[in-house]
């Protein structure tokens, strides 16, 4: 059993990221059975990196620097910072704990909901709407993309319970990954890192 550990911020990341990883695993024809071990951060934006440090401690075994996971995926919203800066912050916590396991970073910038919207055709198909979902222009504004999803669903007579996160898995099944990679550098980096990892560990 191949174990992938996840450190995620919220349900919107959880629904999107696990389905995305599953899709890439299938596309790469990865041979092992995979177990997804999910942990969600708490404490709000200011506490995420602090929680991440604790997470790395927890996935280490009691002795040595080995990990209970074959791969750890850390997803933290960029909040209008650069991909490289957030990646450095993540890896800094990893190094402080002397965690030696493999880590791949996902940095949705500014927030995960933007990844839901970049391919507006996918969300349209999922809910059976006639009009495309529009991804607002890039701007560092709290809840900008979440509100865009909610407004779009409301116009189509849908009142989302989880702000649209409930459609994450279905979006991933049909989303144009190449479009997301072209339009979002952080998404492109994550996909390339994940594919590279799976290919290196494939029999």
C-alpha positions, 0 to 999 in steps of 0.5 A: 500500500502506497501512502500519500499524506496530505496537509490541507487548509480546508474542505475546498482544498480537500475535495479538489486536491485528492480528486486531482491526485487520483486523476494523475495517478490513473493517467500515469498508470501508477501500479500501487494501491494508494491510501490517502491520509488527510490532515486539515490545518486549524487556527486560520491563516496565521497558524497554518505554517505553525500547524505544518511544523507539527504535522511534519513531527507527527508523520515521522516515526518514533525513531530516526527520520523516516516517514509513515508516508511515502509522499506528503502533499502540502497545499497552502493558499498563496494569498498573493505571495509567490509560489517560490516564497511559499515553497521555501516557507514549507520546506523550511518547516520540513528542514527544521524538523529534519523530516527526510520524506518526499514533499510536493507543494501545491500553492493555489494563488491567491486561493484554491477557488481560483483553480475551480474557476480557471476552466469555467466550462468544467463547472458549467457541465457539472451543474448543467448550466447554459452559461460559462463560469467566469474566472475573475481577473487576478486580484488579491482580495479576500473571498474574491473567487469563492464569491464568484463561485457562489454568485455563479451557482446562485444565478443557476438556482443552486445554494451551495452548502460548502461554498462550491467545494462540493463540486470539486471532485466532479470538476476534476473529472472533466477539467482541462488540466493543460488549460490550468497548467498554461494559466497558472504557474503554481498549478503547472509546478504541482502537476509536473512535480507529481507526475515526475514523482510517480514516474520515478517510483513506478515499476 
